[in-house]
Amino acid sequence: MIEKLKDKYVFFDVDGTLSEYRYNDQLYGGGCPELGCQSLKDQLFSDLFYQARPLKTMQKVIEKLDSNKIFILGTITTNHEMNQKYRWLKENFPTIKFVNYFFIHSTMLKPEVIRTCAEHFGFSLTDTVLVDDRLDVLRKAEEMGITSYHPSSFME
């Protein structure tokens, strides 16, 4: 995979891609479906996201890529969640530059964000890659000409 990503502008999701998608040892905590395994109380006040387990395979991959071409493209619900993810990324993926973090409210906007970044920074969409755990967003990205990989592509 390193060879496929080398010289590309790679956008990585966070939850379920750079970290295990499991919080408080749960995949789904019930309650509001939009929040997945987190409660609104967790997203507003806990350190749930900061405690997420980083995926070592992804750490090794990112260490070998050009830090100028690595981007975070995650989704958030609250500013508290975002601040925890900033802290978590700084500690677990220190080579990724803070200026290359993008957090948005809707996963389905990710392909459009990548297209806008390509236009803004002056690189071709054919030189971009999205790594995400959501198949619907990966399909949409591929339809737009963005090479897309699920985290399972990185497992040996």
Secondary structure, DSSP 8 states (H G I E B T S, - for coil): -HHHHTTSEEEE-SBTTTB-S-BTTBS--SS-GGGTT--HHHHHH--TTTT--B-HHHHHHHHTS-GGGEEEEEE-SSHHHHHHHHHHHHHH-TTS-GGGEEEES-GGGHHHHHHHHHHHHT--GGGEEEE-S-HHHHHHHHHTT-EEE-GGGG--
